[in-house]
């Protein structure tokens, strides 16, 4: 099984990292390291996230990364798809 980030989620990550890097490259690296460490846990335990929503037979789960970040993801037979990266310090519902 592998983890696939949708383009929108990758763009969100890039945007957040660009913003953090303006202040500190080290902080941006720490952010990335923590995020990938936690998302890689999904490879061993893909259902650890709370069910966020269900539509038909598709379940979207939420994995809390820390007090300000979470991802929404979906699991199928072949991969774990990261749909959205949310940093609560941003306006993510726009």
N, C-alpha and C positions, 0 to 999 in steps of 0.2 A: 504494500500500500504506500501511497505517496501523498504529500500535501501539495495542493495546487492553489495559488492565490489568483483570484480573478483580477483582471486589469484594474478595475475600480479600487479594489483593496490595495493593490500594489501602488496605485497613484496616491491613495490616502497615506500610505506608509511613507512614500517619498516626500510628500508635502509636509508631513509631521517632522521628518528627519531634517529637511531643509530648514524648517523653522528652529528646531533645537540647535542645529549646527551654527546658526547665526550667533548663538551665545557660547556654545561649547561643543567641539567635536567629540570630546571624551563622553559627554552626556549623551550625545546621539548614539555613540557606540554602545554605551550601557543600555540605552533604551532598546536598541536592536537585539542585543544579546539576551536580555530578559524576555523580550517578545518571542524570539525564535526558540529559546529554551522551553518556554511554556507551551508554545504551539507544537513543538516536536513531541511533547508528552502525549499528544493525540495519536501518534503512531502506535503507542502501546495500549492506550485506553481511549479509543475514539468516541465513546459515549459519556465521557466525564462531564461534558458541558450540560447545563440545564436546558431543558426543552424551552425554546423561545417561542416558536410558533409551529403549527402543523397545517399543511395544506394538502389534502388528499393523503397520499402515502409518503410525502416528502416532509421530513422533519428538519427544522433549522434549530440549531443549538447555540447557546451562548457560553463562551468560556471567558471567565474573568481572569485577566492577566495581572492586574493590581488594582488599587483603589481608583484609578482614573482611566483604565483601559480595559476593553474587552473586544473579542471577535465574535462574529456570527459565522457559523460554518454548517456545512451539510456533509453527511457521510453516505457514500454508496459503496458498491462492491470493489471498485477499483481505486478510489481516492477519497481524500478529505478535501473539500473545497472551501477555502476561506472566502466568504462573500463580502464581508465588511470588516474593517478595522475601525473601532470607535475609541476616540480619546475624549473623555467627558469634558475636557477643558476647551473643546471646540464646539462649534454649532454643527453637529453631525446630522441633524434632521433636515437640513436645508435641501 
